[in-house]
Amino acid sequence: MTSDPALDAYTTDESAVDEALREGWMKVTESPSYANSDVSTVMDQARNFIASSSDRSADIIEKADTEIVGLALEMLRNGTADRVIVVTNDIPLGEAAEALIPKYGIDDDQITWLAGRELADELAEDFVPEFD
């Protein structure tokens, strides 16, 4: 979406995403490397996990969902991150990430799934109003 020239005409006020990017606790990254067999395998496993959990055909599971799991594994494996938090309200996706990634030698505490509301609550706990 960021490479769409039509977006150049669209401007917004400073957003929380822009601030997170600027502060360095959120990054925009490339898709996971399909050449890594573990990444490809965990993505296939995630597709099947999500399909089974949601009683849907694996053929209709979104590629973006499986890429999230693959990217999390890749980042943990190559040292780009020492901990990954998957933020999604998609229960099967969150459960897939937490269940599958530790099977690749990753510690359970290195992968966490939070629903959007849980992230908001966690951020609110860390928020210190300027004039309190």
VEXSE-807362 format. One record per atom (N, C-alpha, C): residue number from 0; residue in one letter; atom name; x, y, z. Coordinates in steps of 0.02 Angstrom, whole numbers, plus 50000, padded with zeros to 5 digits. Each point is the difference from the previous one (the first is absolute). Example, Ala and Ser with C-alpha at 12.3 -4.5 7.8 and 13.67 -1.06 7.14 Angstrom:
<nodes>
0	A	N	50660	49716	50390
0	A	CA	49955	50059	50000
0	A	C	50045	50060	50000
1	S	N	49982	50053	49964
1	S	CA	50042	50059	50003
1	S	C	49961	50055	50037
</nodes>
This chain:
<nodes>
0	M	N	50041	49941	50000
0	M	CA	49959	50059	50000
0	M	C	50043	50062	50000
1	T	N	50057	49998	50032
1	T	CA	50042	50060	50004
1	T	C	50032	50018	49934
2	S	N	50001	49954	49952
2	S	CA	50030	50017	49935
2	S	C	49949	50027	49950
3	D	N	49938	50006	50019
3	D	CA	49948	50025	49956
3	D	C	50008	50075	49991
4	P	N	50012	50024	49939
4	P	CA	50009	50072	49989
4	P	C	49939	50042	50020
5	A	N	49941	49970	49999
5	A	CA	49940	50038	50019
5	A	C	50003	50021	50073
6	L	N	50039	49966	50040
6	L	CA	50004	50017	50071
6	L	C	50041	50063	50012
7	D	N	50041	50021	49951
7	D	CA	50039	50060	50009
7	D	C	49956	50062	50011
8	A	N	49941	50000	49971
8	A	CA	49954	50056	50007
8	A	C	49963	49999	50066
9	Y	N	50003	49944	50035
9	Y	CA	49963	49992	50063
9	Y	C	50045	50018	50058
10	T	N	49979	50047	50040
10	T	CA	50040	50019	50058
10	T	C	49957	49993	50063
11	T	N	50034	49987	50054
11	T	CA	49966	49994	50064
11	T	C	50038	50040	50052
12	D	N	49967	50011	50056
12	D	CA	50034	50029	50057
12	D	C	50047	49947	50029
13	E	N	50043	50020	50044
13	E	CA	50045	49954	50033
13	E	C	49959	49945	50034
14	S	N	50017	49938	49984
14	S	CA	49962	49945	50028
14	S	C	50042	49961	50050
15	A	N	49968	49956	50037
15	A	CA	50035	49957	50047
15	A	C	50049	49955	49963
16	V	N	49981	49979	49940
16	V	CA	50045	49957	49960
16	V	C	50062	50039	49981
17	D	N	49992	50062	49977
17	D	CA	50058	50041	49982
17	D	C	50046	50010	50060
18	E	N	49971	50012	50057
18	E	CA	50039	50009	50061
18	E	C	50038	49936	50019
19	A	N	49966	49943	49996
19	A	CA	50031	49936	50016
19	A	C	50058	49986	49952
20	L	N	49992	50016	49936
20	L	CA	50053	49991	49952
20	L	C	50060	50045	50016
21	R	N	49985	50063	50015
21	R	CA	50052	50048	50015
21	R	C	50039	49981	50063
22	E	N	49964	49975	50051
22	E	CA	50032	49981	50062
22	E	C	50036	49933	49996
23	G	N	49988	49963	49947
23	G	CA	50037	49939	49988
23	G	C	49972	49936	50030
24	W	N	49941	50003	50031
24	W	CA	49974	49938	50029
24	W	C	49952	49964	49953
25	M	N	49991	50028	49940
25	M	CA	49963	49968	49947
25	M	C	50039	50010	49935
26	K	N	50003	49947	49960
26	K	CA	50037	50003	49937
26	K	C	49957	49975	49943
27	V	N	50012	50027	49941
27	V	CA	49970	49975	49939
27	V	C	50053	49953	49970
28	T	N	49979	49941	49980
28	T	CA	50048	49951	49977
28	T	C	49977	49969	49935
29	E	N	50044	49964	49969
29	E	CA	49984	49963	49939
29	E	C	49962	49936	50020
30	S	N	49972	49967	49951
30	S	CA	49969	49934	50011
30	S	C	50053	49951	50023
31	P	N	49979	49947	50033
31	P	CA	50049	49950	50021
31	P	C	50032	49965	49940
32	S	N	50058	49971	50012
32	S	CA	50037	49966	49946
32	S	C	49973	49929	49991
33	Y	N	49970	49989	49943
33	Y	CA	49973	49934	49985
33	Y	C	50055	49949	49987
34	A	N	50061	50024	49989
34	A	CA	50056	49955	49988
34	A	C	50020	49962	50063
35	N	N	49984	50028	50058
35	N	CA	50014	49966	50063
35	N	C	49947	49947	50011
36	S	N	50021	49937	50002
36	S	CA	49951	49945	50003
36	S	C	49959	50001	50063
37	D	N	50029	50021	50057
37	D	CA	49960	50003	50062
37	D	C	49946	50053	49995
38	V	N	50015	50056	49968
38	V	CA	49951	50054	49992
38	V	C	49944	49975	49955
39	S	N	50016	49969	49945
39	S	CA	49949	49974	49955
39	S	C	49957	49947	50035
40	T	N	50033	49957	50038
40	T	CA	49965	49946	50035
40	T	C	49952	50028	50053
41	V	N	50024	50049	50040
41	V	CA	49957	50027	50052
41	V	C	49941	50038	49970
42	M	N	50010	50029	49941
42	M	CA	49945	50035	49967
42	M	C	49947	49949	49977
43	D	N	50023	49944	49973
43	D	CA	49953	49946	49981
43	D	C	49963	49974	50061
44	Q	N	50037	49990	50054
44	Q	CA	49969	49976	50062
44	Q	C	49950	50050	50027
45	A	N	50017	50064	49995
45	A	CA	49954	50052	50024
45	A	C	49936	50000	49959
46	R	N	50006	49992	49935
46	R	CA	49941	49998	49957
46	R	C	49954	49942	50022
47	N	N	50030	49941	50011
47	N	CA	49960	49942	50021
47	N	C	49972	50009	50070
48	F	N	50038	50030	50046
48	F	CA	49978	50012	50068
48	F	C	49940	50047	49999
49	I	N	50006	50055	49964
49	I	CA	49946	50050	49996
49	I	C	49938	49970	49968
50	A	N	50010	49962	49946
50	A	CA	49944	49968	49967
50	A	C	49963	49952	50047
51	S	N	50038	49959	50035
51	S	CA	49971	49952	50046
51	S	C	49964	50035	50057
52	S	N	50031	50052	50028
52	S	CA	49971	50037	50056
52	S	C	49937	50037	49982
53	S	N	49996	50022	49938
53	S	CA	49943	50041	49979
53	S	C	49951	49962	49956
54	D	N	50012	49935	49991
54	D	CA	49957	49957	49960
54	D	C	49991	50028	49929
55	R	N	50057	50019	49970
55	R	CA	50000	50026	49932
55	R	C	50048	49959	49958
56	S	N	49995	50004	49936
56	S	CA	50047	49967	49955
56	S	C	50067	50037	50002
57	A	N	50054	49963	49999
57	A	CA	50066	50031	50001
57	A	C	50011	50044	49939
58	D	N	49965	49986	49946
58	D	CA	50007	50039	49938
58	D	C	49978	50073	50007
59	I	N	49958	50014	50049
59	I	CA	49974	50069	50006
59	I	C	50033	50039	50057
60	I	N	50049	49970	50033
60	I	CA	50035	50036	50054
60	I	C	50045	50053	49968
61	E	N	49998	50060	50025
61	E	CA	50037	50055	49971
61	E	C	50076	49990	50007
62	K	N	50035	50014	49946
62	K	CA	50073	49994	50000
62	K	C	50031	50046	50053
63	A	N	49971	50058	50009
63	A	CA	50027	50048	50049
63	A	C	50000	49970	50070
64	D	N	49950	49960	50017
64	D	CA	49998	49968	50066
64	D	C	50059	49952	50009
65	T	N	50012	49959	49949
65	T	CA	50055	49952	50006
65	T	C	50067	50036	49998
66	E	N	50004	50056	49964
66	E	CA	50063	50038	49998
66	E	C	50017	50029	50068
67	I	N	49951	50018	50039
67	I	CA	50013	50027	50067
67	I	C	50036	49948	50042
68	V	N	49977	49938	49997
68	V	CA	50032	49946	50038
68	V	C	50070	49987	49972
69	G	N	50007	49997	49934
69	G	CA	50065	49989	49969
69	G	C	50050	50055	50016
70	L	N	49977	50062	49997
70	L	CA	50044	50056	50015
70	L	C	50022	50000	50073
71	A	N	49954	49983	50045
71	A	CA	50018	49997	50071
71	A	C	50055	49949	50011
72	L	N	49992	49941	49970
72	L	CA	50052	49948	50007
72	L	C	50066	50024	49970
73	E	N	49997	50028	49940
73	E	CA	50061	50023	49967
73	E	C	50036	50052	50042
74	M	N	49964	50048	50027
74	M	CA	50032	50053	50040
74	M	C	50031	49973	50064
75	L	N	49967	49952	50031
75	L	CA	50027	49970	50061
75	L	C	50062	49957	49984
76	R	N	49996	49965	49945
76	R	CA	50055	49956	49981
76	R	C	50063	50038	49977
77	N	N	49990	50055	49962
77	N	CA	50059	50035	49974
77	N	C	50025	50056	50046
78	G	N	49969	50006	50059
78	G	CA	50023	50049	50048
78	G	C	49977	50071	49988
79	T	N	49956	50010	49952
79	T	CA	49972	50067	49987
79	T	C	49959	50023	50060
80	A	N	49971	49952	50035
80	A	CA	49960	50014	50060
80	A	C	50015	49946	50052
81	D	N	49998	50019	50063
81	D	CA	50008	49949	50052
81	D	C	49933	49982	50031
82	R	N	49948	50038	49981
82	R	CA	49932	49987	50023
82	R	C	49952	50029	49949
83	V	N	49946	49964	49985
83	V	CA	49950	50023	49952
83	V	C	49932	49999	50033
84	I	N	49963	50054	49991
84	I	CA	49931	50003	50023
84	I	C	49956	50005	49937
85	V	N	49957	49951	49991
85	V	CA	49953	50000	49945
85	V	C	49936	50031	50026
86	V	N	49981	50057	49971
86	V	CA	49940	50035	50021
86	V	C	49946	49988	49947
87	T	N	49949	49963	50020
87	T	CA	49945	49985	49954
87	T	C	49939	49980	50040
88	N	N	49942	50018	49974
88	N	CA	49937	49976	50029
88	N	C	49978	49934	49969
89	D	N	50040	49974	49954
89	D	CA	49987	49937	49967
89	D	C	50024	49944	50046
90	I	N	49954	49969	50036
90	I	CA	50018	49950	50051
90	I	C	50039	49941	49970
91	P	N	49977	49969	49945
91	P	CA	50040	49945	49973
91	P	C	50071	50020	49980
92	L	N	50009	50060	49974
92	L	CA	50067	50023	49982
92	L	C	50044	50007	50062
93	G	N	49974	50033	50051
93	G	CA	50038	50008	50062
93	G	C	50018	49934	50031
94	E	N	49952	49954	50002
94	E	CA	50014	49934	50028
94	E	C	50051	49962	49958
95	A	N	49997	50007	49934
95	A	CA	50048	49967	49956
95	A	C	50071	50024	50015
96	A	N	50008	50065	50006
96	A	CA	50067	50028	50014
96	A	C	50028	49973	50066
97	E	N	49959	50001	50052
97	E	CA	50023	49976	50065
97	E	C	50012	49925	50002
98	A	N	49962	49962	49962
98	A	CA	50006	49927	50001
98	A	C	50056	49975	49955
99	L	N	50011	50031	49943
99	L	CA	50046	49973	49950
99	L	C	50072	50024	50008
100	I	N	50010	50062	50014
100	I	CA	50068	50028	50001
100	I	C	50045	49966	50052
101	P	N	49976	49985	50059
101	P	CA	50044	49965	50048
101	P	C	50024	49931	49976
102	K	N	49966	49970	49952
102	K	CA	50021	49935	49973
102	K	C	50064	50005	49959
103	Y	N	50023	50061	49988
103	Y	CA	50061	50011	49961
103	Y	C	50057	50024	50045
104	G	N	49999	49981	50063
104	G	CA	50054	50016	50046
104	G	C	49996	50070	50030
105	I	N	49943	50032	49994
105	I	CA	49990	50066	50028
105	I	C	49966	49992	50068
106	D	N	50025	50037	50050
106	D	CA	49969	49997	50066
106	D	C	49930	50029	49999
107	D	N	49956	49970	50040
107	D	CA	49930	50024	50004
107	D	C	49995	50074	50015
108	D	N	50046	50025	50042
108	D	CA	49995	50071	50020
108	D	C	50026	50048	49946
109	Q	N	50025	49973	49944
109	Q	CA	50024	50043	49946
109	Q	C	49944	50017	49951
110	I	N	49944	49965	50004
110	I	CA	49944	50013	49955
110	I	C	49937	50009	50042
111	T	N	49967	50056	49990
111	T	CA	49940	50016	50038
111	T	C	49946	50023	49951
112	W	N	49939	49980	50014
112	W	CA	49943	50023	49961
112	W	C	49958	50046	50044
113	L	N	49985	50058	49975
113	L	CA	49955	50047	50034
113	L	C	49944	50020	49953
114	A	N	49940	50002	50026
114	A	CA	49945	50030	49963
114	A	C	50010	50075	50002
115	G	N	49970	50035	49953
115	G	CA	50008	50072	49996
115	G	C	49985	50035	50065
116	R	N	49947	49980	50033
116	R	CA	49980	50031	50064
116	R	C	50053	49988	50054
117	E	N	50030	49941	49999
117	E	CA	50052	49985	50050
117	E	C	50061	50044	49989
118	L	N	50017	50013	49937
118	L	CA	50056	50045	49986
118	L	C	49983	50070	50024
119	A	N	49939	50023	49986
119	A	CA	49980	50067	50022
119	A	C	50004	50005	50076
120	D	N	49978	49949	50035
120	D	CA	50003	50000	50073
120	D	C	50072	50002	50025
121	E	N	50044	49961	49967
121	E	CA	50070	49998	50019
121	E	C	50033	50068	49987
122	L	N	49985	50031	49944
122	L	CA	50027	50065	49986
122	L	C	49975	50052	50050
123	A	N	49937	49995	50018
123	A	CA	49971	50048	50049
123	A	C	50035	49995	50067
124	E	N	50020	49939	50019
124	E	CA	50036	49991	50064
124	E	C	50066	50037	50000
125	D	N	50033	50004	49941
125	D	CA	50065	50032	49995
125	D	C	49994	50076	49987
126	F	N	49940	50024	49985
126	F	CA	49990	50070	49985
126	F	C	50004	50042	50063
127	V	N	50041	50050	49998
127	V	CA	50006	50046	50057
127	V	C	49980	50069	49975
128	P	N	49941	50023	50021
128	P	CA	49980	50067	49978
128	P	C	50052	50053	50021
129	E	N	50011	50046	49956
129	E	CA	50052	50049	50010
129	E	C	49992	50042	50063
130	F	N	49937	50013	50020
130	F	CA	49989	50045	50057
130	F	C	49971	49966	50061
131	D	N	50004	49933	50003
131	D	CA	49977	49965	50060
131	D	C	50049	50004	50056
</nodes>
